[in-house]
Amino acid sequence: MEDLKTSEAWRVFRIQAELIDGIETLKDLGPAISIFGSARLPETSSYYQDAVTVARNLSQAQFSVISGGGPSIMEAANKGAYQQGGHSVGLNIALPHEQSPNTTQDISLTFRYFFVRKLMFVKSSMGYVVFPGGFGTLDEFFEALTLIQTQKIREFPVILYGSKFWAGLIEWLKTEVLPTGCIDEEDLLLFHIVDTPDEVLPIMQEHFHRMSQVKDEDPRYNV
């Protein structure tokens, strides 16, 4: 029993260390956009190529780009941003498979705990671009919507990339979740859907301009 208590106590210190390292490393990042997506799509995928372009456009406009630091769409995001103007950031996660840091990150952190990593995404980002992906991508998407919906954070752009991929999910939200009363009509306005890289940057620039006009400190920025 004493060994268990000691182990749990040290877990708190490990969590604290990850929080401090993440906050201190990213505190001067400036305006940043997180790009999410599958770890399993090949470089030949059109989504991979579009993620490279989206990240390049954002970086050339002086936005830092944050990804999960791994392969596929995450790699594409870092590749597009790398040495383009803004930082290319990878928030890696230690996993038994799939996740190994890609090589195009100029800021790289590795986390043991998913919830700490997710906090760093939210705290450091002023917008999300969500490419096709699996459970992890859906988790990041719905967590952002939940935090915005419940006003735990100030609303920021959440962009779903690829209307064909997301069509089934959106249809389900409209025809099942909404009529059942589990969400409100305005909740469906919390995200954008785009199909081309050129649609992403103007949405982020417009939000950044509006955000820069806010003079009063909003406590919801202090995630």
Secondary structure by P-SEA (a helix, b strand, c coil): caaaaaaaaaaaaaaaaaaaaaaaacccccbbbbbbbbcccccccaaaaaaaaaaaaaaaacbbbbcccccaaaaaaaaaacccccccccccccccccccccccccbbbbbccaaaaaaaaaacccbbbbccccaaaaaaaaaaaaaaaaccccccbbbbcccccaaaaaaaaaccccccccccccccccccccccccccaaaaaaaaaaaaacccccccccc
